[in-house]
């Protein structure tokens, strides 16, 4: 997963605090990181851990990058 600004290498809690919209995108794919109390997983790992398949991962990557480009 290649995300703009190396966001994939940041902890999910940090990413969602800075970009709440990314939490909404993940929730749309039943990835509930917004409610996680720990939040130390890297964003790129969070998506792959859920084993949604290549197509879904690609859609998530595209949506997140489109959001980041549109800021």
Secondary structure, DSSP 8 states (H G I E B T S, - for coil): ---GGGGGGSBHHHHHHH-HHHHHHHHHTT--GGG-S---SBHHHHHHHTT--HHHHHHHHHHHHHHHHH-
